[in-house]
C-alpha cells in the first residue's frame, strides 16, 4: 500500500486551504526546484518566503504581485559568464529564474529584504473585520422592544 503525501501541494500555496486550487497547481507542470526556497509559517497570520539567490545582486532580482500571484524573478546581468575561466566544478547555478506563488486574498506582502544571498519576503494575513469568525448568541432577541409582541400569521386562502 502506498501513502499519498500532500506536501508538494502546499509548497505552491500560502495561506489558504482551497483544495481545488491546490490540485490545479499540482496537475500543472512540475514544481520548480531552482532556486531553492522555504515557506515558513511564523505565527497564525505571519508567513515568510526565503529564496536562496546565491551569486545574484539585489538589482538583478524583481518581485511582482499581480492578481494574487507573487512572482519572483532573477536575471543575471551577464548570463554568458566569463569565458576566460575554466570551471573544474560549477555548483553555483547563476541562471535566470521565475518563481510564482499564489497567495490567498487576505495575504499581503509586508516587506522584502536581501541579505547574505537570501531574498526574504515577509507576508501577513490581514482579514477584514466582517470576515473574522464571530460568536452567534443563541436565544437572544435582536431588539428588546419587540420582546413582548405576538405576530399573527395570516391563514392561507383556498
C-alpha positions, 0 to 999 in steps of 0.5 A: 500500500502506498501513502499519498503525501500532500506536501508538494501541494502546499509548497505552491500555496500560502495561506489558504486551504482551497483544495481545488486550487491546490490540485490545479497547481499540482496537475500543472507542470512540475514544481520548480526546484531552482532556486531553492526556497522555504515557506515558513509559517511564523505565527497564525497570520505571519508567513515568510518566503526565503529564496536562496539567490546565491551569486545574484545582486539585489538589482538583478532580482524583481518581485511582482504581485499581480492578481494574487500571484507573487512572482519572483524573478532573477536575471543575471546581468551577464548570463554568458559568464566569463569565458576566460575561466575554466570551471573544474566544478560549477555548483553555483547555478547563476541562471535566470529564474521565475518563481510564482506563488499564489497567495490567498486574498487576505495575504499581503506582502509586508516587506522584502529584504536581501541579505547574505544571498537570501531574498526574504519576503515577509507576508501577513494575513490581514482579514477584514473585520466582517470576515473574522469568525464571530460568536452567534448568541443563541436565544437572544432577541435582536431588539428588546422592544419587540420582546413582548409582541405576538405576530399573527400569521395570516391563514392561507386562502383556498 
